[in-house]
Amino acid sequence: MERTAIRRRLTARMSWQIATVTDVRRETGTARTIVLDVPDWQGHLAGQHLDVRLTAEDGYRASRSYSVASAWDGSHGSTIELTVEQVPGGEVSPYLVDVLKVGDPLEIRGPVGGWFVWTPEQEGPVQLIGGGSGVVPLRAMLQAHAVAGTTPARLLYSVRRPESVIYVSDLKDLAASDNVDVRLVYTREAPAGEPRVGRIDAELIEQYAFKPEDGATTYVCGPTPFVETVANLLVAAGHDPARVRTERFGPTGGPR
C-alpha cells in the first residue's frame, strides 16, 4: 500500500492539472503574485517549482517554469502562490502578470526539483542570496524557516532600485525574527540614507554572508550571470562548493 501511495503521488505531480486563481497581488510594476487553489495538493518543499502551460485558441501551447513563492506545511490546504515577473516580449509572463484574473483556470504540473530546496531537518545556518525575481524561492524558504527553523538565516537581496523590491512587507515581517537578517543591495538607485550603490561583490560577501567556518548551506538564485558571479565569489572566499546550491533563469531580467 505504501508503494502504491507513493506511485500515485509521483504520477499526480508529473501530470498536468487545473488550478483556479483565487487572488492576485501586485508586487512591483512588473511582478505580481498569483494565489492558486490546487485540488488534492500533496504539498511541496521550499525551493521547488511548477510548470505552467497556456493554450491558445488555435491550439498553440507554451509552458514555463516558475518557483513556488509560498511554503507549505499543510495548514493552507490546497493553496499555493506563484510570483511572476514580466519578461519583455515573453509568451507566458505578460499574460500571467497583466491578463490572468481571479476565477480563471491555470494549467500546472509539479512540484519539480529536489536539489534547490530547504527543509527544517537540515543542519547549519541558511544563507540566501537572490537577484531580482530570484528572491521568489528564497521567500518560500524564509517562510518555511519562520515556521520550523531554529538555525540562523540571512538573505542578501540584490535589486535595481527601491521600487523593484518584491515582497516589501513580507521581508520586513520576516526580518523581525531574532534569527533572520535581511540585507538589500541596490545596483542602480538606493533609497535615502543608503550610501552604497553597486552589485554584490567580495566585500559584501565578507561583510554580510556567513563565514566559511560557519558551515552554512547557501542558496543563490537569479539570472545566470548573477548566479555565476556570486557562486564564484563564495568559492573564492573559501566556502565549500558542495554547500553552494544554485538556481538560475534566462539571460535577462535581473539587476544590472
CORSULSUL-V145555 format. One record per backbone hydrogen bond with DSSP energy under -1.0 kcal/mol. CO is the residue of the C=O (numbers start at 0). NH is the residue of the N-H. E is the energy in kcal/mol with one decimal. If there is no record, write none. Layout:
# CORSULSUL-V145555
co | nh | e
CO | NH | E
CO | NH | E
This chain:
# CORSULSUL-V145555
co | nh | e
0 | 4 | -2.4
1 | 5 | -2.3
2 | 6 | -2.5
3 | 7 | -2.2
4 | 8 | -2.1
5 | 9 | -2.4
6 | 10 | -2.3
7 | 11 | -2.4
8 | 12 | -2.2
9 | 13 | -1.6
16 | 107 | -2.9
18 | 105 | -2.6
19 | 36 | -2.6
20 | 102 | -3.0
22 | 34 | -2.9
24 | 32 | -3.2
29 | 85 | -3.5
30 | 26 | -2.3
30 | 27 | -1.9
31 | 83 | -2.4
32 | 24 | -2.6
33 | 81 | -2.3
34 | 21 | -2.6
34 | 22 | -1.2
35 | 79 | -2.2
36 | 19 | -2.1
37 | 40 | -1.3
44 | 47 | -2.1
45 | 117 | -2.1
47 | 67 | -2.5
48 | 111 | -2.7
49 | 65 | -2.8
50 | 108 | -1.9
51 | 63 | -2.2
53 | 61 | -2.1
55 | 58 | -2.0
59 | 55 | -3.4
61 | 53 | -2.9
63 | 51 | -3.3
65 | 49 | -3.0
75 | 78 | -1.9
77 | 37 | -3.3
79 | 35 | -3.1
80 | 68 | -2.7
81 | 33 | -3.7
83 | 31 | -1.9
86 | 89 | -2.6
91 | 95 | -2.0
92 | 96 | -2.5
93 | 97 | -2.4
94 | 98 | -2.0
94 | 99 | -2.7
100 | 103 | -2.2
103 | 20 | -2.8
105 | 18 | -3.0
106 | 52 | -2.4
107 | 16 | -2.8
108 | 50 | -2.9
111 | 48 | -2.2
114 | 116 | -1.7
118 | 121 | -1.9
124 | 216 | -2.1
125 | 153 | -2.6
126 | 218 | -3.0
127 | 155 | -2.8
128 | 220 | -2.2
129 | 157 | -3.2
130 | 133 | -2.1
131 | 134 | -1.3
132 | 135 | -1.8
134 | 138 | -2.4
135 | 139 | -1.4
136 | 140 | -1.8
137 | 141 | -2.3
138 | 142 | -2.3
139 | 143 | -2.3
140 | 144 | -2.4
141 | 145 | -2.2
142 | 146 | -1.1
143 | 147 | -2.3
144 | 148 | -2.4
151 | 125 | -2.4
152 | 180 | -2.1
153 | 127 | -3.3
154 | 182 | -3.0
155 | 129 | -2.6
156 | 184 | -3.0
157 | 131 | -2.8
158 | 186 | -2.5
159 | 187 | -2.2
159 | 188 | -2.3
160 | 163 | -2.2
161 | 164 | -1.6
166 | 170 | -2.8
167 | 171 | -1.5
168 | 172 | -2.2
169 | 173 | -2.8
170 | 174 | -2.3
173 | 176 | -1.4
176 | 179 | -1.3
178 | 152 | -2.8
180 | 154 | -3.0
182 | 156 | -2.8
184 | 158 | -2.8
185 | 197 | -3.0
190 | 193 | -2.1
200 | 204 | -2.3
201 | 205 | -2.3
202 | 206 | -2.0
203 | 207 | -3.0
204 | 208 | -1.5
210 | 213 | -2.0
211 | 214 | -1.3
216 | 126 | -2.4
217 | 244 | -3.4
218 | 128 | -2.9
219 | 246 | -2.3
220 | 130 | -2.1
221 | 248 | -1.4
222 | 226 | -2.5
223 | 227 | -2.5
224 | 228 | -2.1
225 | 229 | -2.5
226 | 230 | -2.6
227 | 231 | -2.1
228 | 232 | -2.1
229 | 233 | -2.4
230 | 234 | -2.2
231 | 235 | -2.5
232 | 236 | -1.5
233 | 238 | -2.4
234 | 237 | -1.5
239 | 242 | -2.1
240 | 243 | -1.5
242 | 217 | -3.0
244 | 219 | -2.8
246 | 221 | -1.4
249 | 223 | -1.7
